[in-house]
Amino acid sequence: MHVWLADKLIDTQALWNVIWASIAAGVGGTAALSLAIVGATRFADLRRAGRGAGATLFAIVAITGVVICIGISTLGLYAIVNK
């Protein structure tokens, strides 16, 4: 009877890389999308209220969130294509 050790079958370093990258992408992507949504919502509210300076700040937050989301998606696709 053979005893198979998981260490010989599984590349644990690669597995840990996948785990931390998945967690980072999940948390980072969620946070970036949340920034975009909050920024866009607050921008619309403050613009309607006539508070231009605050609206501009939240527009920048929304744009930053969208750019980060696009960057995360682009980086993920690049990693998939070049593997």
C-alpha positions in Angstrom: 0.0 0.0 0.0 1.4 3.4 -1.0 1.0 6.4 1.2 0.7 9.6 -0.8 1.8 12.8 0.8 0.0 15.9 -0.3 3.4 17.8 -0.4 4.5 15.6 -3.3 1.2 16.1 -5.2 0.5 19.8 -4.5 2.7 22.8 -5.1 2.0 24.5 -1.8 3.8 27.7 -2.7 1.6 28.1 -5.8 -1.5 27.3 -3.7 -0.6 30.0 -1.2 0.0 32.5 -4.0 -3.5 31.7 -5.4 -5.1 32.1 -2.0 -3.6 35.4 -1.1 -4.1 36.8 -4.6 -7.7 35.8 -4.5 -8.3 37.4 -1.1 -6.5 40.6 -2.2 -8.4 40.8 -5.4 -11.7 40.1 -3.7 -11.3 42.6 -0.9 -9.6 45.2 -3.1 -12.1 44.9 -5.9 -15.0 45.1 -3.5 -13.5 48.2 -1.8 -12.8 49.9 -5.1 -16.3 49.3 -6.4 -17.7 50.5 -3.1 -15.7 53.7 -3.5 -17.1 54.2 -7.0 -20.7 53.7 -5.8 -20.4 55.9 -2.7 -18.6 58.6 -4.6 -21.1 58.7 -7.4 -24.1 58.7 -5.0 -22.7 61.4 -2.8 -21.6 63.4 -5.9 -25.2 63.4 -7.2 -26.7 64.3 -3.8 -24.2 67.2 -3.2 -24.6 68.5 -6.7 -28.4 68.7 -6.3 -27.9 70.5 -3.0 -25.7 73.1 -4.7 -22.5 72.2 -2.8 -20.0 72.2 -5.6 -16.8 71.7 -3.6 -18.0 68.6 -1.9 -19.5 67.3 -5.1 -16.2 67.7 -6.8 -14.4 65.8 -4.1 -16.8 62.9 -4.3 -16.6 62.9 -8.1 -12.8 62.4 -7.7 -13.5 59.5 -5.3 -15.9 57.9 -7.8 -13.5 58.3 -10.7 -10.7 56.9 -8.6 -12.8 53.8 -7.7 -13.7 53.2 -11.3 -10.0 53.5 -12.4 -9.0 51.1 -9.7 -11.7 48.6 -10.8 -10.6 48.9 -14.4 -6.9 48.4 -13.3 -7.7 45.3 -11.3 -9.7 43.8 -14.2 -6.9 44.6 -16.7 -4.2 43.2 -14.4 -6.3 40.0 -13.9 -6.8 39.5 -17.7 -3.1 40.2 -18.3 -2.1 37.6 -15.8 -4.4 35.0 -17.3 -3.3 35.7 -20.9 0.4 35.6 -20.1 0.5 32.5 -17.9 
